[in-house]
């Protein structure tokens, strides 16, 4: 497992570069407010459809949640783009014993109210407008091992060009009352599916002037 890198200067450079890059490549970044309990960490659960996903939600955290950002990424990605680890990325090697170490590390991060952990439970990329979201079971191990001091936020992200040369990002957020401890992967997946479907419906009904 590869852990986040803690060099403060490199971390500042990474933050500045990502914010510049997202501002350069996208026309607009739209999101709704989701109030969180400052005394609890955030488990941010999101759809996974592009290279941009973690970077966009990194910027969202900078704008809205303002917590210490962490995201689980594949080991091969962490090795190939090592700079992501300055932004809080840590690796997972799926299908190995090391995967449990990564999930336990994520659980430990949630014990600190200053932390945010981003997870993509789909486990791989899917179309931005897929109809059904299917989660892999690993996230439930994370939830089982975490303390109760966290809150779950659902994020459904969509990108469309509309009338502009650059795409617009829209992130639909929902704070869940349930932290899904003692629940099944089907319970978590079903709740996220409802949020995803509602968000997708809103996205397709955007009125273009």
N, CA, C and O of each residue as an XYZ file, in Angstrom:
836
protein
N       0.840     -1.206      0.000
C       0.000      0.000      0.000
C       0.870      1.249      0.000
O       1.897      1.300      0.677
N       0.460      2.239     -0.752
C       1.161      3.519     -0.808
C       0.333      4.579     -0.079
O      -0.850      4.761     -0.368
N       0.963      5.271      0.861
C       0.279      6.255      1.692
C       0.418      7.663      1.088
O       1.275      7.892      0.235
N      -0.423      8.595      1.530
C      -0.262      9.984      1.070
C       1.106     10.539      1.462
O       1.681     10.144      2.476
N       1.615     11.455      0.648
C       2.880     12.120      0.951
C       2.585     13.403      1.731
O       1.586     14.075      1.475
N       3.452     13.736      2.675
C       3.148     14.812      3.614
C       3.985     16.079      3.432
O       3.936     16.968      4.281
N       4.747     16.180      2.352
C       5.560     17.373      2.116
C       4.656     18.603      1.966
O       3.911     18.684      0.989
N       4.696     19.568      2.906
C       3.760     20.697      2.881
C       3.926     21.614      1.667
O       2.943     22.148      1.154
N       5.153     21.797      1.212
C       5.377     22.652      0.045
C       4.794     21.991     -1.210
O       4.077     22.628     -1.981
N       5.113     20.700     -1.403
C       4.592     19.976     -2.562
C       3.069     19.906     -2.505
O       2.397     19.950     -3.536
N       2.532     19.798     -1.292
C       1.078     19.750     -1.118
C       0.444     21.067     -1.555
O      -0.597     21.075     -2.212
N       1.085     22.189     -1.182
C       0.579     23.511     -1.572
C       0.638     23.677     -3.092
O      -0.293     24.212     -3.694
N       1.705     23.230     -3.700
C       1.850     23.315     -5.159
C       0.781     22.463     -5.847
O       0.168     22.891     -6.825
N       0.567     21.257     -5.324
C      -0.464     20.372     -5.895
C      -1.831     21.037     -5.825
O      -2.572     21.045     -6.808
N      -2.168     21.594     -4.665
C      -3.470     22.252     -4.492
C      -3.633     23.405     -5.489
O      -4.669     23.520     -6.143
N      -2.624     24.242     -5.601
C      -2.698     25.390     -6.504
C      -2.821     24.933     -7.954
O      -3.574     25.517     -8.733
N      -2.079     23.887     -8.314
C      -2.109     23.403     -9.702
C      -3.469     22.810    -10.057
O      -4.003     23.079    -11.133
N      -4.028     22.009     -9.160
C      -5.324     21.381     -9.449
C      -6.429     22.434     -9.578
O      -7.272     22.348    -10.471
N      -6.423     23.414     -8.696
C      -7.438     24.475     -8.773
C      -7.285     25.264    -10.068
O      -8.282     25.627    -10.693
N      -6.043     25.533    -10.479
C      -5.798     26.236    -11.747
C      -6.253     25.385    -12.924
O      -6.891     25.889    -13.849
N      -5.928     24.102    -12.894
C      -6.250     23.206    -14.005
C      -7.757     23.068    -14.186
O      -8.257     23.148    -15.308
N      -8.473     22.864    -13.103
C      -9.932     22.736    -13.187
C     -10.546     24.047    -13.676
O     -11.455     24.030    -14.506
N     -10.066     25.169    -13.177
C     -10.568     26.468    -13.631
C     -10.300     26.707    -15.101
O     -11.094     27.350    -15.788
N      -9.177     26.189    -15.585
C      -8.793     26.368    -16.986
C      -9.613     25.490    -17.925
O      -9.994     25.926    -19.011
N      -9.882     24.264    -17.512
C     -10.496     23.285    -18.410
C     -12.021     23.288    -18.413
O     -12.641     22.733    -19.321
N     -12.636     23.915    -17.393
C     -14.094     23.872    -17.290
C     -14.697     25.270    -17.304
O     -14.128     26.218    -16.761
N     -15.857     25.375    -17.933
C     -16.548     26.659    -18.019
C     -17.101     27.084    -16.669
O     -16.999     28.251    -16.291
N     -17.685     26.138    -15.942
C     -18.338     26.464    -14.678
C     -18.359     25.226    -13.783
O     -18.396     24.092    -14.262
N     -18.336     25.467    -12.491
C     -18.387     24.389    -11.493
C     -19.590     24.679    -10.596
O     -19.572     25.622     -9.804
N     -20.623     23.866    -10.727
C     -21.868     24.083     -9.994
C     -22.064     22.970     -8.969
O     -21.829     21.800     -9.269
N     -22.490     23.329     -7.771
C     -22.789     22.334     -6.746
C     -23.781     22.929     -5.751
O     -23.845     24.146     -5.575
N     -24.535     22.077     -5.119
C     -25.451     22.530     -4.083
C     -24.772     22.420     -2.724
O     -23.803     21.679     -2.562
N     -25.280     23.153     -1.766
C     -24.703     23.117     -0.425
C     -25.221     21.898      0.338
O     -26.417     21.611      0.326
N     -24.327     21.200      0.988
C     -24.714     20.092      1.861
C     -24.049     20.351      3.206
O     -22.847     20.137      3.362
N     -24.827     20.809      4.172
C     -24.266     21.157      5.471
C     -23.804     19.903      6.194
O     -24.498     18.887      6.227
N     -22.627     19.998      6.766
C     -22.065     18.841      7.475
C     -21.804     19.218      8.929
O     -21.668     20.392      9.272
N     -21.738     18.205      9.759
C     -21.392     18.370     11.160
C     -19.875     18.515     11.246
O     -19.140     17.588     10.905
N     -19.412     19.662     11.696
C     -17.979     19.917     11.755
C     -17.262     18.990     12.724
O     -16.043     18.836     12.654
N     -18.009     18.375     13.622
C     -17.418     17.492     14.611
C     -17.339     16.043     14.134
O     -16.971     15.151     14.898
N     -17.685     15.816     12.869
C     -17.611     14.478     12.297
C     -16.841     14.508     10.990
O     -16.879     15.496     10.256
N     -16.146     13.426     10.707
C     -15.475     13.293      9.419
C     -16.517     13.030      8.334
O     -17.689     12.790      8.625
N     -16.069     13.079      7.084
C     -16.970     12.876      5.937
C     -16.521     11.674      5.123
O     -15.364     11.583      4.713
N     -17.442     10.761      4.895
C     -17.250      9.692      3.919
C     -18.024     10.112      2.674
O     -19.253     10.048      2.645
N     -17.301     10.539      1.654
C     -17.898     11.047      0.421
C     -17.948      9.915     -0.603
O     -16.912      9.402     -1.025
N     -19.158      9.534     -0.994
C     -19.366      8.417     -1.915
C     -19.817      8.977     -3.256
O     -20.804      9.711     -3.323
N     -19.103      8.637     -4.324
C     -19.332      9.296     -5.612
C     -19.323      8.306     -6.773
O     -18.796      7.199     -6.668
N     -19.919      8.735     -7.877
C     -19.844      7.951     -9.117
C     -18.482      8.160     -9.771
O     -17.805      9.158     -9.525
N     -18.093      7.199    -10.609
C     -16.745      7.204    -11.192
C     -16.858      7.051    -12.709
O     -17.237      5.994    -13.214
N     -16.524      8.125    -13.425
C     -16.713      8.107    -14.876
C     -15.560      8.694    -15.665
O     -15.558      8.610    -16.893
N     -14.556      9.301    -14.981
C     -13.506      9.952    -15.755
C     -12.242     10.166    -14.925
O     -12.223      9.972    -13.709
N     -11.194     10.572    -15.628
C      -9.933     10.994    -15.009
C     -10.154     12.138    -14.027
O      -9.427     12.263    -13.041
N     -11.155     12.970    -14.295
C     -11.362     14.203    -13.555
C     -12.013     14.014    -12.187
O     -11.956     14.921    -11.357
N     -12.623     12.875    -11.933
C     -13.503     12.724    -10.764
C     -12.862     13.179     -9.452
O     -13.403     14.045     -8.764
N     -11.714     12.599     -9.106
C     -11.087     12.926     -7.831
C     -10.629     14.384     -7.788
O     -10.719     15.033     -6.745
N     -10.140     14.899     -8.915
C      -9.663     16.282     -8.944
C     -10.823     17.258     -8.752
O     -10.682     18.266     -8.061
N     -11.956     16.958     -9.360
C     -13.125     17.825     -9.204
C     -13.614     17.827     -7.761
O     -13.956     18.878     -7.218
N     -13.646     16.658     -7.145
C     -14.131     16.579     -5.767
C     -13.085     17.093     -4.781
O     -13.429     17.507     -3.674
N     -11.823     17.070     -5.173
C     -10.785     17.750     -4.402
C     -11.092     19.247     -4.338
O     -11.025     19.862     -3.274
N     -11.429     19.816     -5.488
C     -11.769     21.246     -5.544
C     -13.062     21.539     -4.786
O     -13.183     22.577     -4.135
N     -14.026     20.626     -4.873
C     -15.272     20.797     -4.126
C     -14.986     20.854     -2.625
O     -15.551     21.679     -1.907
N     -14.115     19.979     -2.167
C     -13.748     19.993     -0.746
C     -13.111     21.318     -0.363
O     -13.378     21.850      0.715
N     -12.267     21.853     -1.242
C     -11.637     23.143     -0.973
C     -12.667     24.260     -0.861
O     -12.502     25.189     -0.070
N     -13.723     24.167     -1.649
C     -14.746     25.199     -1.686
C     -15.771     25.051     -0.568
O     -16.228     26.048     -0.010
N     -16.132     23.817     -0.240
C     -17.300     23.586      0.610
C     -16.971     22.943      1.959
O     -17.234     23.537      3.005
N     -16.409     21.758      1.947
C     -16.220     21.019      3.192
C     -15.001     21.481      3.988
O     -15.023     21.523      5.218
N     -13.929     21.831      3.254
C     -12.706     22.361      3.867
C     -12.113     21.397      4.910
O     -11.708     21.816      5.994
N     -12.070     20.120      4.570
C     -11.463     19.112      5.427
C     -10.186     18.578      4.765
O      -9.878     18.907      3.620
N      -9.463     17.758      5.504
C      -8.259     17.139      4.950
C      -8.687     16.050      3.966
O      -9.295     15.053      4.357
N      -8.366     16.249      2.703
C      -8.859     15.396      1.632
C      -8.041     14.117      1.500
O      -6.811     14.144      1.523
N      -8.752     12.986      1.361
C      -8.122     11.693      1.092
C      -8.976     10.948      0.075
O     -10.202     11.059      0.076
N      -8.320     10.192     -0.785
C      -9.057      9.410     -1.782
C      -8.319      8.100     -2.045
O      -7.094      8.073     -2.156
N      -9.087      7.019     -2.141
C      -8.507      5.724     -2.471
C      -8.423      5.579     -3.982
O      -9.421      5.748     -4.682
N      -7.219      5.262     -4.490
C      -7.024      5.062     -5.919
C      -6.288      3.740     -6.146
O      -5.682      3.190     -5.225
N      -6.347      3.247     -7.357
C      -5.681      1.989     -7.677
C      -4.164      2.126     -7.532
O      -3.598      3.190     -7.783
N      -3.524      1.043     -7.129
C      -2.082      1.063     -6.900
C      -1.316      1.453     -8.163
O      -0.340      2.200     -8.095
N      -1.761      0.944     -9.317
C      -1.049      1.279    -10.552
C      -1.150      2.767    -10.880
O      -0.220      3.352    -11.435
N      -2.291      3.378    -10.530
C      -2.454      4.818    -10.745
C      -1.555      5.607     -9.795
O      -0.941      6.599    -10.189
N      -1.483      5.160     -8.543
C      -0.641      5.835     -7.550
C       0.833      5.787     -7.941
O       1.583      6.726     -7.673
N       1.240      4.694     -8.572
C       2.628      4.577     -9.026
C       2.878      5.424    -10.265
O       3.931      6.047    -10.399
N       1.905      5.442    -11.168
C       2.064      6.154    -12.440
C       2.001      7.663    -12.259
O       2.764      8.403    -12.880
N       1.085      8.117    -11.404
C       0.915      9.560    -11.159
C       1.150      9.787     -9.662
O       0.210     10.013     -8.901
N       2.390      9.725     -9.266
C       2.720      9.782     -7.836
C       2.368     11.122     -7.198
O       2.215     11.200     -5.979
N       2.239     12.176     -8.000
C       1.906     13.496     -7.450
C       0.533     13.505     -6.784
O       0.272     14.351     -5.929
N      -0.353     12.571     -7.164
C      -1.679     12.513     -6.552
C      -1.596     12.263     -5.052
O      -2.503     12.628     -4.305
N      -0.516     11.647     -4.618
C      -0.360     11.342     -3.197
C      -0.114     12.608     -2.372
O      -0.345     12.607     -1.163
N       0.348     13.685     -3.007
C       0.458     14.967     -2.304
C      -0.918     15.572     -2.055
O      -1.075     16.440     -1.196
N      -1.916     15.108     -2.811
C      -3.284     15.583     -2.629
C      -4.121     14.679     -1.747
O      -5.338     14.840     -1.669
N      -3.480     13.725     -1.078
C      -4.208     12.872     -0.147
C      -4.559     11.496     -0.674
O      -5.283     10.755     -0.010
N      -4.065     11.132     -1.851
C      -4.378      9.823     -2.421
C      -3.583      8.723     -1.722
O      -2.408      8.900     -1.401
N      -4.234      7.593     -1.493
C      -3.571      6.388     -1.012
C      -4.048      5.229     -1.872
O      -5.120      5.294     -2.474
N      -3.257      4.176     -1.927
C      -3.508      3.148     -2.939
C      -4.254      1.938     -2.388
O      -4.261      1.671     -1.187
N      -4.876      1.222     -3.312
C      -5.490     -0.068     -3.016
C      -5.086     -1.035     -4.125
O      -5.113     -0.687     -5.305
N      -4.717     -2.230     -3.742
C      -4.372     -3.274     -4.698
C      -5.495     -4.301     -4.655
O      -5.485     -5.207     -3.821
N      -6.451     -4.159     -5.546
C      -7.641     -5.007     -5.512
C      -7.272     -6.476     -5.726
O      -6.390     -6.811     -6.517
N      -7.981     -7.341     -4.989
C      -7.765     -8.764     -5.155
C      -6.572     -9.301     -4.398
O      -6.176    -10.449     -4.600
N      -5.984     -8.482     -3.519
C      -4.833     -8.920     -2.735
C      -5.135     -8.738     -1.250
O      -6.096     -8.063     -0.883
N      -4.305     -9.346     -0.398
C      -4.454     -9.163      1.038
C      -4.210     -7.721      1.442
O      -4.742     -7.248      2.446
N      -3.412     -7.035      0.663
C      -3.086     -5.640      0.943
C      -4.322     -4.751      0.877
O      -4.329     -3.653      1.434
N      -5.367     -5.219      0.198
C      -6.601     -4.438      0.083
C      -7.202     -4.170      1.466
O      -7.740     -3.088      1.703
N      -7.116     -5.135      2.374
C      -7.645     -4.958      3.724
C      -6.890     -3.861      4.471
O      -7.475     -3.120      5.261
N      -5.589     -3.767      4.216
C      -4.802     -2.704      4.844
C      -5.288     -1.332      4.377
O      -5.390     -0.402      5.176
N      -5.584     -1.211      3.095
C      -6.077      0.066      2.553
C      -7.433      0.434      3.149
O      -7.667      1.586      3.513
N      -8.323     -0.552      3.247
C      -9.655     -0.304      3.810
C      -9.569      0.049      5.290
O     -10.302      0.918      5.762
N      -8.691     -0.610      6.019
C      -8.505     -0.295      7.438
C      -7.923      1.099      7.616
O      -8.291      1.820      8.543
N      -7.013      1.474      6.721
C      -6.432      2.820      6.781
C      -7.520      3.870      6.557
O      -7.563      4.881      7.257
N      -8.397      3.629      5.582
C      -9.506      4.554      5.317
C     -10.419      4.657      6.535
O     -10.883      5.744      6.879
N     -10.675      3.525      7.185
C     -11.510      3.524      8.391
C     -10.876      4.361      9.496
O     -11.565      5.107     10.192
N      -9.560      4.233      9.654
C      -8.860      5.003     10.681
C      -8.915      6.503     10.397
O      -9.036      7.311     11.318
N      -8.827      6.865      9.127
C      -8.911      8.279      8.757
C     -10.236      8.894      9.203
O     -10.291     10.064      9.581
N     -11.292      8.103      9.157
C     -12.618      8.616      9.512
C     -12.790      8.863     11.004
O     -13.788      9.451     11.421
N     -11.828      8.420     11.816
C     -11.904      8.679     13.255
C     -11.524     10.119     13.593
O     -11.755     10.580     14.710
N     -10.940     10.826     12.627
C     -10.537     12.226     12.823
C     -11.563     13.134     12.155
O     -11.744     13.055     10.940
N     -12.241     13.996     12.916
C     -13.295     14.856     12.343
C     -12.789     15.847     11.310
O     -13.587     16.431     10.577
N     -11.489     16.046     11.238
C     -10.931     16.980     10.250
C     -10.743     16.335      8.881
O     -10.353     17.011      7.929
N     -11.016     15.037      8.772
C     -10.737     14.312      7.530
C     -11.971     14.099      6.667
O     -13.097     14.014      7.158
N     -11.723     14.016      5.374
C     -12.710     13.580      4.380
C     -12.094     12.444      3.583
O     -10.957     12.548      3.122
N     -12.842     11.356      3.419
C     -12.385     10.222      2.615
C     -13.335     10.038      1.445
O     -14.527      9.797      1.634
N     -12.803     10.153      0.239
C     -13.584      9.964     -0.983
C     -13.444      8.525     -1.459
O     -12.337      7.997     -1.567
N     -14.586      7.898     -1.743
C     -14.595      6.531     -2.243
C     -15.425      6.452     -3.520
O     -16.457      7.110     -3.651
N     -14.951      5.632     -4.460
C     -15.683      5.324     -5.684
C     -16.048      3.837     -5.627
O     -15.307      3.010     -6.158
N     -17.167      3.480     -4.998
C     -17.474      2.059     -4.765
C     -17.777      1.249     -6.024
O     -17.847      0.021     -5.967
N     -17.960      1.928     -7.166
C     -18.146      1.171     -8.410
C     -16.885      0.384     -8.774
O     -16.961     -0.648     -9.440
N     -15.738      0.875     -8.336
C     -14.501      0.133     -8.521
C     -13.829      0.313     -9.864
O     -12.657     -0.032    -10.012
N     -14.532      0.840    -10.840
C     -13.949      1.121    -12.158
C     -14.802      2.169    -12.855
O     -15.846      2.573    -12.342
N     -14.352      2.610    -14.031
C     -15.056      3.664    -14.749
C     -16.319      3.144    -15.441
O     -16.342      2.049    -16.002
N     -17.356      3.962    -15.381
C     -18.597      3.709    -16.103
C     -19.005      4.994    -16.823
O     -18.490      6.070    -16.518
N     -19.913      4.883    -17.760
C     -20.423      6.057    -18.469
C     -20.991      7.069    -17.480
O     -21.570      6.707    -16.455
N     -20.812      8.338    -17.810
C     -21.335      9.417    -16.977
C     -22.861      9.369    -16.865
O     -23.432      9.907    -15.916
N     -23.513      8.731    -17.823
C     -24.973      8.689    -17.811
C     -25.497      7.255    -17.757
O     -26.568      6.959    -18.285
N     -24.737      6.373    -17.119
C     -25.235      5.019    -16.911
C     -26.512      5.069    -16.074
O     -26.682      5.973    -15.256
N     -27.393      4.118    -16.272
C     -28.676      4.128    -15.559
C     -28.592      3.487    -14.183
O     -29.294      3.895    -13.258
N     -27.733      2.485    -14.049
C     -27.671      1.737    -12.797
C     -26.253      1.770    -12.234
O     -25.274      1.581    -12.957
N     -26.169      2.013    -10.936
C     -24.889      2.063    -10.239
C     -24.743      0.794     -9.409
O     -25.612      0.471     -8.599
N     -23.646      0.080     -9.612
C     -23.380     -1.150     -8.876
C     -22.121     -0.982     -8.045
O     -21.071     -0.607     -8.567
N     -22.224     -1.260     -6.751
C     -21.096     -1.098     -5.842
C     -20.399     -2.429     -5.579
O     -21.035     -3.482     -5.533
N     -19.085     -2.360     -5.409
C     -18.339     -3.510     -4.921
C     -18.379     -3.516     -3.396
O     -18.626     -2.481     -2.777
N     -18.140     -4.672     -2.791
C     -18.425     -4.862     -1.375
C     -17.390     -4.274     -0.427
O     -17.648     -4.169      0.772
N     -16.221     -3.887     -0.941
C     -15.152     -3.433     -0.065
C     -15.524     -2.277      0.835
O     -15.043     -2.192      1.965
N     -16.372     -1.390      0.356
C     -16.716     -0.206      1.147
C     -17.415     -0.578      2.447
O     -17.324      0.159      3.428
N     -18.116     -1.720      2.466
C     -18.794     -2.124      3.695
C     -17.788     -2.542      4.769
O     -18.053     -2.374      5.960
N     -16.650     -3.081      4.366
C     -15.592     -3.403      5.323
C     -15.060     -2.119      5.955
O     -14.790     -2.076      7.155
N     -14.914     -1.081      5.144
C     -14.491      0.228      5.653
C     -15.493      0.733      6.689
O     -15.103      1.168      7.773
N     -16.773      0.676      6.358
C     -17.826      1.171      7.240
C     -17.890      0.360      8.533
O     -18.056      0.928      9.612
N     -17.763     -0.934      8.435
C     -17.804     -1.805      9.619
C     -16.685     -1.480     10.597
O     -16.888     -1.528     11.810
N     -15.501     -1.149     10.079
C     -14.334     -0.916     10.930
C     -14.226      0.517     11.433
O     -13.449      0.793     12.347
N     -14.990      1.427     10.851
C     -14.909      2.835     11.244
C     -15.649      3.072     12.560
O     -16.584      2.345     12.896
N     -15.223      4.093     13.297
C     -15.972      4.514     14.475
C     -17.260      5.195     14.009
O     -17.479      5.360     12.809
N     -18.100      5.584     14.947
C     -19.363      6.234     14.585
C     -19.207      7.724     14.302
O     -20.192      8.410     14.028
N     -17.985      8.224     14.366
C     -17.775      9.666     14.242
C     -17.584     10.113     12.793
O     -16.648     10.853     12.489
N     -18.454      9.673     11.912
C     -18.397     10.101     10.513
C     -19.815     10.278      9.978
O     -20.781      9.774     10.551
N     -19.916     10.993      8.883
C     -21.196     11.202      8.217
C     -21.028     10.860      6.747
O     -19.947     11.025      6.180
N     -22.094     10.386      6.139
C     -22.049      9.969      4.736
C     -22.654     11.065      3.858
O     -23.760     11.545      4.110
N     -21.910     11.447      2.832
C     -22.386     12.389      1.820
C     -22.347     11.689      0.469
O     -21.322     11.125      0.087
N     -23.464     11.725     -0.254
C     -23.510     11.202     -1.615
C     -23.207     12.331     -2.595
O     -23.699     13.448     -2.437
N     -22.401     12.036     -3.602
C     -22.112     12.995     -4.674
C     -22.362     12.325     -6.018
O     -21.840     11.244     -6.289
N     -23.155     12.967     -6.847
C     -23.375     12.508     -8.220
C     -22.900     13.631     -9.139
O     -23.461     14.726     -9.139
N     -21.865     13.345     -9.916
C     -21.227     14.365    -10.754
C     -21.539     14.114    -12.222
O     -21.493     12.980    -12.699
N     -21.862     15.208    -12.936
C     -22.151     15.123    -14.370
C     -21.414     16.247    -15.095
O     -21.248     17.346    -14.565
N     -20.975     15.947    -16.317
C     -20.283     16.931    -17.149
C     -21.012     17.049    -18.481
O     -21.270     16.046    -19.146
N     -21.344     18.283    -18.867
C     -21.973     18.536    -20.159
C     -21.415     19.823    -20.760
O     -21.052     20.754    -20.040
N     -21.353     19.861    -22.088
C     -20.852     21.057    -22.766
C     -21.916     22.121    -22.922
O     -21.623     23.313    -22.835
N     -23.157     21.698    -23.153
C     -24.253     22.650    -23.352
C     -23.868     23.631    -24.462
O     -23.431     23.200    -25.529
N     -24.020     24.945    -24.234
C     -23.764     25.903    -25.313
C     -22.343     26.466    -25.290
O     -22.039     27.398    -26.033
N     -21.474     25.913    -24.449
C     -20.131     26.468    -24.284
C     -19.056     25.560    -24.901
O     -19.266     24.363    -25.095
N     -17.913     26.158    -25.199
C     -16.803     25.380    -25.745
C     -16.193     24.472    -24.680
O     -15.686     23.391    -24.980
N     -16.252     24.931    -23.435
C     -15.739     24.135    -22.326
C     -16.909     23.521    -21.563
O     -17.989     24.109    -21.517
N     -16.712     22.360    -20.970
C     -17.810     21.705    -20.262
C     -18.113     22.348    -18.915
O     -17.268     23.008    -18.310
N     -19.335     22.137    -18.471
C     -19.773     22.564    -17.148
C     -19.874     21.344    -16.242
O     -20.409     20.308    -16.637
N     -19.361     21.476    -15.034
C     -19.443     20.409    -14.032
C     -20.600     20.716    -13.089
O     -20.726     21.839    -12.601
N     -21.436     19.725    -12.835
C     -22.491     19.864    -11.841
C     -22.384     18.699    -10.863
O     -22.392     17.536    -11.264
N     -22.285     19.023     -9.581
C     -22.215     18.002     -8.536
C     -23.456     18.129     -7.664
O     -23.716     19.181     -7.080
N     -24.210     17.050     -7.584
C     -25.404     16.997     -6.745
C     -25.029     16.277     -5.447
O     -24.611     15.119     -5.466
N     -25.184     16.974     -4.328
C     -24.795     16.446     -3.030
C     -26.015     16.151     -2.165
O     -27.031     16.841     -2.246
N     -25.900     15.120     -1.340
C     -26.964     14.792     -0.391
C     -26.338     14.227      0.873
O     -25.586     13.253      0.826
N     -26.652     14.842      1.995
C     -26.196     14.315      3.279
C     -27.182     13.246      3.744
O     -28.391     13.476      3.793
N     -26.651     12.088      4.081
C     -27.476     10.979      4.553
C     -27.591     11.003      6.078
O     -26.621     11.288      6.780
N     -28.794     10.699      6.579
C     -28.971     10.598      8.023
C     -28.372      9.295      8.553
O     -27.988      9.213      9.719
N     -28.296      8.296      7.706
C     -27.790      6.975      8.077
C     -26.299      6.880      7.755
O     -25.862      7.345      6.702
N     -25.514      6.277      8.660
C     -24.094      6.047      8.328
C     -23.865      4.624      7.805
O     -22.733      4.241      7.512
N     -24.953      3.842      7.690
C     -24.974      2.514      7.063
C     -24.204      1.451      7.842
O     -23.890      0.390      7.301
N     -23.901      1.727      9.099
C     -23.335      0.675      9.943
C     -24.410     -0.377     10.218
O     -25.556     -0.040     10.517
N     -24.035     -1.642     10.116
C     -24.994     -2.715     10.347
C     -25.906     -2.979      9.166
O     -26.795     -3.826      9.240
N     -25.686     -2.249      8.064
C     -26.496     -2.426      6.866
C     -25.730     -3.275      5.850
O     -24.585     -3.662      6.087
N     -26.363     -3.555      4.736
C     -25.742     -4.363      3.686
C     -25.305     -3.480      2.526
O     -25.679     -2.310      2.445
N     -24.508     -4.054      1.632
C     -24.096     -3.322      0.432
C     -25.307     -2.961     -0.408
O     -25.302     -1.934     -1.088
N     -26.343     -3.786     -0.373
C     -27.560     -3.497     -1.129
C     -28.269     -2.271     -0.574
O     -28.831     -1.478     -1.330
N     -28.243     -2.112      0.757
C     -28.862     -0.927      1.373
C     -28.144      0.341      0.920
O     -28.780      1.322      0.534
N     -26.818      0.309      0.972
C     -26.027      1.469      0.559
C     -26.219      1.756     -0.920
O     -26.432      2.903     -1.312
N     -26.145      0.733     -1.731
C     -26.280      0.891     -3.179
C     -27.656      1.424     -3.550
O     -27.773      2.292     -4.416
N     -28.697      0.913     -2.904
C     -30.057      1.363     -3.194
C     -30.249      2.838     -2.848
O     -30.869      3.584     -3.606
N     -29.714      3.252     -1.703
C     -29.835      4.658     -1.295
C     -29.082      5.569     -2.259
O     -29.569      6.635     -2.636
N     -27.882      5.129     -2.652
C     -27.128      5.945     -3.608
C     -27.836      5.980     -4.962
O     -27.871      7.021     -5.619
N     -28.393      4.855     -5.375
C     -29.090      4.783     -6.660
C     -30.229      5.796     -6.723
O     -30.436      6.440     -7.752
N     -30.960      5.935     -5.634
C     -32.057      6.912     -5.592
C     -31.531      8.327     -5.784
O     -32.105      9.120     -6.529
N     -30.428      8.633     -5.100
C     -29.841      9.965     -5.259
C     -29.320     10.161     -6.678
O     -29.506     11.223     -7.272
N     -28.674      9.148     -7.212
C     -28.116      9.232     -8.567
C     -29.223      9.442     -9.601
O     -29.094     10.285    -10.488
N     -30.297      8.687     -9.487
C     -31.398      8.809    -10.446
C     -32.048     10.190    -10.368
O     -32.347     10.801    -11.394
N     -32.260     10.673     -9.155
C     -32.833     12.010     -8.977
C     -31.916     13.076     -9.562
O     -32.385     14.011    -10.212
N     -30.613     12.941     -9.334
C     -29.633     13.906     -9.854
C     -29.590     13.871    -11.374
O     -29.549     14.913    -12.028
N     -29.599     12.676    -11.922
C     -29.565     12.513    -13.378
C     -30.805     13.133    -14.023
O     -30.724     13.749    -15.086
N     -31.949     12.962    -13.366
C     -33.187     13.552    -13.876
C     -33.087     15.074    -13.901
O     -33.477     15.708    -14.882
N     -32.567     15.660    -12.829
C     -32.377     17.102    -12.781
C     -31.415     17.572    -13.878
O     -31.628     18.610    -14.505
N     -30.367     16.798    -14.092
C     -29.365     17.157    -15.084
C     -29.946     17.156    -16.498
O     -29.616     18.028    -17.302
N     -30.791     16.206    -16.802
C     -31.363     16.129    -18.151
C     -32.467     17.141    -18.378
O     -32.895     17.351    -19.512
N     -32.934     17.775    -17.302
C     -34.004     18.769    -17.418
C     -33.469     20.204    -17.358
O     -34.244     21.153    -17.235
N     -32.147     20.360    -17.446
C     -31.567     21.701    -17.436
C     -32.124     22.518    -18.595
O     -32.136     22.055    -19.736
N     -32.579     23.718    -18.308
C     -33.140     24.616    -19.305
C     -32.015     25.464    -19.899
O     -31.430     26.297    -19.206
N     -31.712     25.252    -21.185
C     -30.642     25.994    -21.848
C     -31.227     27.247    -22.510
O     -32.052     27.128    -23.416
N     -30.817     28.445    -22.076
C     -31.370     29.688    -22.648
C     -30.943     29.892    -24.100
O     -31.322     30.884    -24.722
